[in-house]
Amino acid sequence: MSSEPFPEEIMILILVRLPARSLLRFRSVSRSWNSLITSKSFITFHLHHSLEVRNPLIHLYNYNHFSSAFRRKLYGFYRDDGGTLTKDQELEFPIENEPYNYSAACNGLLCFSYISESRLILALWNPSIRKCYRFRCPTWPITTTSPCDVGIGYDSLTNEYKVLTLANPLWLGRGLPILFDVMVYVLGIDKWRRVNTHVPLSAMFLFGFPTFVHGCIHWIGYRWNQYAIVAFDVHVEAFLEIGLPSEIVQASGYALIAHGESLCLLDNRYDRAPGAVPIWVMKQYGVKQSWFKQFNIEMHGYYFRVLGFWQHDNILLENNRREVVSYDPKVQSTKLVLASEEGMHLVPKYDLAIPYMECLVLLKGSDGLESHVDGSSSNI
């Protein structure tokens, strides 16, 4: 048997295909492996490979339960196990005794925030490697009742994660100027900067979780009886406004989700009338006329809501037994993929099924180079 060492370039190509949690264990193999796995170049290579493969876990989430006694519980990640969903990891937010709320997600990072004494406190959490990094936004004229929205996106051109905070610190009233405060934090640089850019008036009130797709962070926005999609391009750091499908007049309760690189819109209202639920897909990004009603799912009162996309264009639904089923639009059939753990209930358990991708970001701090573990310390 040859005693020649294994070529490093071959070893890297093998390691980069492994899950993040496996790579954590392999750090103890040797000093050279630890140095390789924790290097910024390998962390970036692993992230790009994961983005190309796009075989994510599914994160089932309920924001209504993320409060009071349920504040730290986020349900968990699920993987495809031969056509069914099997729990891969139980999630419990690591920071106790602080009122964090879920704000956004992008690739392998989950973002949480809360306001304390006129300061916005944020936490970026990578559950795959059990690392949490806390930081705060500079003081601004904001109160706990003022609108403040947080999003996170990944700039593939500069290999940077960016956290966006959008606040409306001063609303002078109808017909008068509305002042927005736009701040961007670049992970790794650890420095905030104020962005001077035009903000659409529809950003006055933003609904639902932000959705990152096509290089932009998206919300459904509202201004004086008109709805539109507010998008922030994380590379050029500018806002744009995208029109909703013409037949949608009232979009409160609708949700934006991603399907590959496409932006999708679905009706997630609790008071929705029984019947067919459409899923709109934007065929040409940014063009209102390109909205297309690609899916039309017959609910008939048996299903509570659409959760999101799964494999092979299948769609995850929750029924009135709090079970998750997969709907195949090609043959219009359903299959149970996750049984209820609590039996029959009259309220939904889940709100969205969010694709989650394992990554090594935060393995060695906010630049990918010593992170604060479980919120025990921070740069606050």
ROLODREN-539868 format. One record per residue (C-alpha): residue number from 1; residue in three letters; y, x, z. Coordinates in pm, whole numbers, plus 50000, padded with zeros to 5 digits. Layout:
% residues N
ZAFI   resi   resn       y       x       z
ZAFI    NUM    Ala       Y       X       Z
...
END
This chain:
% residues 380
ZAFI   resi   resn       y       x       z
ZAFI      1    Met   50000   50000   50000
ZAFI      2    Ser   50342   50133   49911
ZAFI      3    Ser   50566   50239   50201
ZAFI      4    Glu   50882   50198   49996
ZAFI      5    Pro   51134   49963   50164
ZAFI      6    Phe   51180   49621   50014
ZAFI      7    Pro   51479   49630   49773
ZAFI      8    Glu   51782   49484   49950
ZAFI      9    Glu   51894   49280   49650
ZAFI     10    Ile   51554   49107   49637
ZAFI     11    Met   51560   49046   50012
ZAFI     12    Ile   51907   48886   49982
ZAFI     13    Leu   51787   48653   49706
ZAFI     14    Ile   51502   48540   49933
ZAFI     15    Leu   51709   48499   50249
ZAFI     16    Val   51987   48306   50079
ZAFI     17    Arg   51739   48028   49998
ZAFI     18    Leu   51643   47974   50363
ZAFI     19    Pro   51787   47709   50596
ZAFI     20    Ala   52065   47815   50829
ZAFI     21    Arg   51854   47760   51140
ZAFI     22    Ser   51582   47994   51007
ZAFI     23    Leu   51840   48262   50935
ZAFI     24    Leu   51962   48240   51293
ZAFI     25    Arg   51616   48338   51417
ZAFI     26    Phe   51586   48619   51161
ZAFI     27    Arg   51895   48788   51303
ZAFI     28    Ser   51669   48925   51578
ZAFI     29    Val   51433   49098   51330
ZAFI     30    Ser   51648   49410   51310
ZAFI     31    Arg   52005   49533   51331
ZAFI     32    Ser   52025   49558   50954
ZAFI     33    Trp   51913   49195   50911
ZAFI     34    Asn   52162   49080   51172
ZAFI     35    Ser   52439   49276   51001
ZAFI     36    Leu   52345   49129   50662
ZAFI     37    Ile   52312   48765   50772
ZAFI     38    Thr   52640   48771   50966
ZAFI     39    Ser   52838   48945   50693
ZAFI     40    Lys   53115   48746   50529
ZAFI     41    Ser   52975   48813   50182
ZAFI     42    Phe   52630   48676   50273
ZAFI     43    Ile   52779   48369   50445
ZAFI     44    Thr   52975   48299   50126
ZAFI     45    Phe   52672   48361   49903
ZAFI     46    His   52460   48126   50116
ZAFI     47    Leu   52731   47856   50098
ZAFI     48    His   52760   47878   49719
ZAFI     49    His   52382   47865   49677
ZAFI     50    Ser   52364   47554   49896
ZAFI     51    Leu   52641   47391   49692
ZAFI     52    Glu   52451   47458   49369
ZAFI     53    Val   52116   47333   49497
ZAFI     54    Arg   52269   47017   49652
ZAFI     55    Asn   51966   46904   49847
ZAFI     56    Pro   52148   46778   50156
ZAFI     57    Leu   52035   46611   50470
ZAFI     58    Ile   52164   46262   50541
ZAFI     59    His   52394   46207   50838
ZAFI     60    Leu   52379   45846   50960
ZAFI     61    Tyr   52696   45770   51153
ZAFI     62    Asn   52860   45481   51338
ZAFI     63    Tyr   53224   45525   51434
ZAFI     64    Asn   53233   45206   51641
ZAFI     65    His   52978   45358   51878
ZAFI     66    Phe   53167   45684   51907
ZAFI     67    Ser   53361   45564   52210
ZAFI     68    Ser   53329   45515   52585
ZAFI     69    Ala   52967   45572   52691
ZAFI     70    Phe   52867   45662   52334
ZAFI     71    Arg   53147   45914   52277
ZAFI     72    Arg   52929   46223   52232
ZAFI     73    Lys   52642   46056   52043
ZAFI     74    Leu   52647   46088   51663
ZAFI     75    Tyr   52291   45980   51587
ZAFI     76    Gly   52150   46258   51372
ZAFI     77    Phe   52052   46425   51048
ZAFI     78    Tyr   51762   46289   50846
ZAFI     79    Arg   51559   46453   50572
ZAFI     80    Asp   51351   46317   50288
ZAFI     81    Asp   50989   46321   50400
ZAFI     82    Gly   50792   46194   50103
ZAFI     83    Gly   51015   45895   50035
ZAFI     84    Thr   51106   45812   50395
ZAFI     85    Leu   51380   45933   50626
ZAFI     86    Thr   51261   46150   50914
ZAFI     87    Lys   51494   46268   51189
ZAFI     88    Asp   51561   46637   51138
ZAFI     89    Gln   51809   46695   51420
ZAFI     90    Glu   51958   46489   51703
ZAFI     91    Leu   52335   46524   51722
ZAFI     92    Glu   52539   46533   52039
ZAFI     93    Phe   52893   46662   52025
ZAFI     94    Pro   52904   46977   52243
ZAFI     95    Ile   53246   46939   52410
ZAFI     96    Glu   53240   46721   52720
ZAFI     97    Asn   53525   46558   52911
ZAFI     98    Glu   53770   46560   52622
ZAFI     99    Pro   53835   46247   52411
ZAFI    100    Tyr   53753   46387   52066
ZAFI    101    Asn   53704   46143   51780
ZAFI    102    Tyr   53526   46209   51454
ZAFI    103    Ser   53782   46272   51178
ZAFI    104    Ala   53620   46418   50867
ZAFI    105    Ala   53337   46621   50715
ZAFI    106    Cys   53307   46872   50434
ZAFI    107    Asn   52993   47054   50326
ZAFI    108    Gly   52850   47188   50654
ZAFI    109    Leu   53145   47133   50886
ZAFI    110    Leu   53234   46827   51096
ZAFI    111    Cys   53594   46787   51213
ZAFI    112    Phe   53704   46615   51536
ZAFI    113    Ser   54048   46558   51686
ZAFI    114    Tyr   54257   46397   51959
ZAFI    115    Ile   54621   46397   52066
ZAFI    116    Ser   54725   46540   52402
ZAFI    117    Glu   55085   46581   52522
ZAFI    118    Ser   55235   46571   52172
ZAFI    119    Arg   54980   46820   52041
ZAFI    120    Leu   54699   46754   51799
ZAFI    121    Ile   54382   46922   51926
ZAFI    122    Leu   54107   46983   51670
ZAFI    123    Ala   53751   47109   51671
ZAFI    124    Leu   53538   47227   51380
ZAFI    125    Trp   53167   47197   51453
ZAFI    126    Asn   52875   47340   51258
ZAFI    127    Pro   52567   47165   51404
ZAFI    128    Ser   52327   47379   51197
ZAFI    129    Ile   52415   47691   51396
ZAFI    130    Arg   52545   47512   51710
ZAFI    131    Lys   52892   47665   51686
ZAFI    132    Cys   53217   47489   51766
ZAFI    133    Tyr   53568   47627   51710
ZAFI    134    Arg   53867   47464   51877
ZAFI    135    Phe   54232   47501   51785
ZAFI    136    Arg   54554   47303   51797
ZAFI    137    Cys   54832   47202   51563
ZAFI    138    Pro   55188   47310   51651
ZAFI    139    Thr   55403   47063   51841
ZAFI    140    Trp   55574   46797   51634
ZAFI    141    Pro   55758   46474   51722
ZAFI    142    Ile   55448   46260   51750
ZAFI    143    Thr   55323   46007   52003
ZAFI    144    Thr   54979   45862   52062
ZAFI    145    Thr   55083   45551   51869
ZAFI    146    Ser   55218   45731   51563
ZAFI    147    Pro   55001   45750   51251
ZAFI    148    Cys   54822   46086   51227
ZAFI    149    Asp   54540   46155   50983
ZAFI    150    Val   54313   46457   50954
ZAFI    151    Gly   54106   46573   50657
ZAFI    152    Ile   53908   46881   50563
ZAFI    153    Gly   53829   47025   50221
ZAFI    154    Tyr   53688   47336   50057
ZAFI    155    Asp   53885   47536   49802
ZAFI    156    Ser   53616   47678   49575
ZAFI    157    Leu   53867   47899   49391
ZAFI    158    Thr   53976   48087   49702
ZAFI    159    Asn   53659   48032   49910
ZAFI    160    Glu   53859   47871   50191
ZAFI    161    Tyr   53814   47569   50414
ZAFI    162    Lys   54144   47390   50472
ZAFI    163    Val   54229   47137   50741
ZAFI    164    Leu   54503   46889   50648
ZAFI    165    Thr   54706   46695   50901
ZAFI    166    Leu   54934   46418   50780
ZAFI    167    Ala   55170   46256   51028
ZAFI    168    Asn   55441   45997   50998
ZAFI    169    Pro   55655   46110   51292
ZAFI    170    Leu   55959   45901   51204
ZAFI    171    Trp   55946   45560   51039
ZAFI    172    Leu   56301   45440   50994
ZAFI    173    Gly   56209   45088   50887
ZAFI    174    Arg   56158   44894   50566
ZAFI    175    Gly   56385   45005   50285
ZAFI    176    Leu   56475   45329   50465
ZAFI    177    Pro   56333   45682   50419
ZAFI    178    Ile   55990   45759   50559
ZAFI    179    Leu   55943   46114   50679
ZAFI    180    Phe   55598   46269   50656
ZAFI    181    Asp   55491   46591   50823
ZAFI    182    Val   55222   46774   50624
ZAFI    183    Met   55049   47074   50781
ZAFI    184    Val   54764   47288   50647
ZAFI    185    Tyr   54539   47518   50847
ZAFI    186    Val   54324   47771   50658
ZAFI    187    Leu   54004   47861   50838
ZAFI    188    Gly   53986   48238   50880
ZAFI    189    Ile   54360   48298   50863
ZAFI    190    Asp   54416   48105   51188
ZAFI    191    Lys   54769   48011   51095
ZAFI    192    Trp   54934   47678   51029
ZAFI    193    Arg   55192   47623   50761
ZAFI    194    Arg   55406   47326   50676
ZAFI    195    Val   55365   47203   50317
ZAFI    196    Asn   55674   47074   50143
ZAFI    197    Thr   55534   46830   49890
ZAFI    198    His   55590   46474   49777
ZAFI    199    Val   55380   46226   49976
ZAFI    200    Pro   55305   45884   49820
ZAFI    201    Leu   55441   45592   50020
ZAFI    202    Ser   55088   45450   50028
ZAFI    203    Ala   55015   45723   50285
ZAFI    204    Met   55206   45516   50543
ZAFI    205    Phe   54874   45364   50655
ZAFI    206    Leu   54542   45529   50569
ZAFI    207    Phe   54207   45355   50619
ZAFI    208    Gly   53858   45483   50688
ZAFI    209    Phe   53714   45831   50684
ZAFI    210    Pro   53852   46080   50433
ZAFI    211    Thr   53615   46166   50148
ZAFI    212    Phe   53614   46510   49988
ZAFI    213    Val   53516   46520   49622
ZAFI    214    His   53649   46682   49305
ZAFI    215    Gly   53849   46933   49509
ZAFI    216    Cys   54054   46659   49681
ZAFI    217    Ile   54059   46478   50015
ZAFI    218    His   54081   46100   49964
ZAFI    219    Trp   54183   45798   50172
ZAFI    220    Ile   54254   45436   50093
ZAFI    221    Gly   54625   45389   50160
ZAFI    222    Tyr   54850   45090   50210
ZAFI    223    Arg   55220   45023   50162
ZAFI    224    Trp   55385   44682   50184
ZAFI    225    Asn   55107   44462   50043
ZAFI    226    Gln   54982   44722   49794
ZAFI    227    Tyr   54672   44941   49819
ZAFI    228    Ala   54600   45271   49643
ZAFI    229    Ile   54392   45586   49689
ZAFI    230    Val   54584   45879   49838
ZAFI    231    Ala   54442   46218   49738
ZAFI    232    Phe   54531   46571   49847
ZAFI    233    Asp   54437   46860   49617
ZAFI    234    Val   54331   47139   49853
ZAFI    235    His   54394   47417   49599
ZAFI    236    Val   54743   47333   49476
ZAFI    237    Glu   54822   47158   49808
ZAFI    238    Ala   54984   46853   49654
ZAFI    239    Phe   54929   46478   49676
ZAFI    240    Leu   54848   46233   49401
ZAFI    241    Glu   54801   45858   49397
ZAFI    242    Ile   54506   45693   49223
ZAFI    243    Gly   54494   45325   49140
ZAFI    244    Leu   54211   45101   49260
ZAFI    245    Pro   54013   44876   49023
ZAFI    246    Ser   54245   44603   48897
ZAFI    247    Glu   54042   44317   49043
ZAFI    248    Ile   54060   44458   49398
ZAFI    249    Val   54374   44320   49560
ZAFI    250    Gln   54295   44363   49930
ZAFI    251    Ala   54108   44688   50007
ZAFI    252    Ser   54103   44684   50386
ZAFI    253    Gly   53740   44732   50490
ZAFI    254    Tyr   53645   44910   50168
ZAFI    255    Ala   53503   45264   50189
ZAFI    256    Leu   53527   45569   49966
ZAFI    257    Ile   53214   45778   49920
ZAFI    258    Ala   53107   46061   49692
ZAFI    259    His   52821   46048   49446
ZAFI    260    Gly   52780   46397   49307
ZAFI    261    Glu   53126   46483   49175
ZAFI    262    Ser   53222   46119   49127
ZAFI    263    Leu   53447   45914   49352
ZAFI    264    Cys   53297   45577   49445
ZAFI    265    Leu   53429   45265   49615
ZAFI    266    Leu   53225   45006   49802
ZAFI    267    Asp   53290   44688   49998
ZAFI    268    Asn   53202   44746   50363
ZAFI    269    Arg   53383   44448   50516
ZAFI    270    Tyr   53207   44279   50805
ZAFI    271    Asp   53344   43940   50697
ZAFI    272    Arg   53231   43979   50336
ZAFI    273    Ala   53086   43662   50186
ZAFI    274    Pro   52710   43673   50111
ZAFI    275    Gly   52618   43764   49757
ZAFI    276    Ala   52639   44058   49521
ZAFI    277    Val   52814   44373   49644
ZAFI    278    Pro   52956   44597   49370
ZAFI    279    Ile   52979   44975   49386
ZAFI    280    Trp   53259   45112   49172
ZAFI    281    Val   53235   45459   49016
ZAFI    282    Met   53530   45647   48867
ZAFI    283    Lys   53404   45789   48537
ZAFI    284    Gln   53713   46000   48464
ZAFI    285    Tyr   53870   46140   48776
ZAFI    286    Gly   54223   46019   48845
ZAFI    287    Val   54225   45756   48568
ZAFI    288    Lys   54248   45402   48703
ZAFI    289    Gln   54114   45249   48380
ZAFI    290    Ser   53791   45449   48417
ZAFI    291    Trp   53668   45255   48722
ZAFI    292    Phe   53329   45111   48633
ZAFI    293    Lys   53120   44859   48826
ZAFI    294    Gln   52804   45065   48795
ZAFI    295    Phe   52593   44893   49062
ZAFI    296    Asn   52582   44533   49178
ZAFI    297    Ile   52355   44478   49478
ZAFI    298    Glu   52239   44131   49579
ZAFI    299    Met   52268   44110   49958
ZAFI    300    His   52209   43736   50033
ZAFI    301    Gly   52276   43773   50404
ZAFI    302    Tyr   51967   43986   50470
ZAFI    303    Tyr   52151   44317   50443
ZAFI    304    Phe   52454   44405   50650
ZAFI    305    Arg   52611   44682   50446
ZAFI    306    Val   52581   44960   50191
ZAFI    307    Leu   52562   45301   50360
ZAFI    308    Gly   52571   45543   50067
ZAFI    309    Phe   52367   45721   49803
ZAFI    310    Trp   52036   45896   49848
ZAFI    311    Gln   51806   46075   49605
ZAFI    312    His   51768   45980   49236
ZAFI    313    Asp   52066   45740   49246
ZAFI    314    Asn   51894   45526   49507
ZAFI    315    Ile   52123   45347   49752
ZAFI    316    Leu   52077   45324   50128
ZAFI    317    Leu   52133   44983   50288
ZAFI    318    Glu   52109   44853   50643
ZAFI    319    Asn   51948   44514   50697
ZAFI    320    Asn   51988   44265   50979
ZAFI    321    Arg   51695   44423   51164
ZAFI    322    Arg   51899   44745   51183
ZAFI    323    Glu   51650   44910   50949
ZAFI    324    Val   51752   45141   50667
ZAFI    325    Val   51608   45065   50324
ZAFI    326    Ser   51638   45240   49992
ZAFI    327    Tyr   51744   45027   49695
ZAFI    328    Asp   51639   45140   49346
ZAFI    329    Pro   51895   44993   49102
ZAFI    330    Lys   51675   45069   48800
ZAFI    331    Val   51402   44824   48904
ZAFI    332    Gln   51607   44633   49165
ZAFI    333    Ser   51352   44689   49440
ZAFI    334    Thr   51382   44800   49803
ZAFI    335    Lys   51170   45021   50024
ZAFI    336    Leu   51186   45068   50402
ZAFI    337    Val   51277   45432   50474
ZAFI    338    Leu   51383   45421   50841
ZAFI    339    Ala   51250   45167   51090
ZAFI    340    Ser   51465   45032   51371
ZAFI    341    Glu   51424   45202   51705
ZAFI    342    Glu   51574   44913   51899
ZAFI    343    Gly   51435   44600   51740
ZAFI    344    Met   51632   44297   51620
ZAFI    345    His   52010   44300   51670
ZAFI    346    Leu   52294   44098   51528
ZAFI    347    Val   52537   44385   51471
ZAFI    348    Pro   52509   44684   51238
ZAFI    349    Lys   52397   45016   51381
ZAFI    350    Tyr   52528   45245   51108
ZAFI    351    Asp   52848   45259   50905
ZAFI    352    Leu   52792   45534   50650
ZAFI    353    Ala   52525   45772   50524
ZAFI    354    Ile   52706   46102   50468
ZAFI    355    Pro   52537   46390   50282
ZAFI    356    Tyr   52524   46699   50503
ZAFI    357    Met   52460   47055   50386
ZAFI    358    Glu   52347   47334   50615
ZAFI    359    Cys   52568   47643   50609
ZAFI    360    Leu   52651   47956   50811
ZAFI    361    Val   53025   47898   50829
ZAFI    362    Leu   53157   47976   51182
ZAFI    363    Leu   52860   48207   51246
ZAFI    364    Lys   53103   48482   51343
ZAFI    365    Gly   53417   48293   51421
ZAFI    366    Ser   53682   48102   51234
ZAFI    367    Asp   53671   48349   50945
ZAFI    368    Gly   53294   48346   50926
ZAFI    369    Leu   53316   48660   51130
ZAFI    370    Glu   53251   48548   51678
ZAFI    371    Ser   53273   48183   51727
ZAFI    372    His   53328   47987   52044
ZAFI    373    Val   52999   47836   52150
ZAFI    374    Asp   52977   47472   52259
ZAFI    375    Gly   53348   47456   52327
ZAFI    376    Ser   53321   47690   52628
ZAFI    377    Ser   53623   47888   52512
ZAFI    378    Ser   53887   47847   52249
ZAFI    379    Asn   54206   47981   52104
ZAFI    380    Ile   54404   47692   52249
END
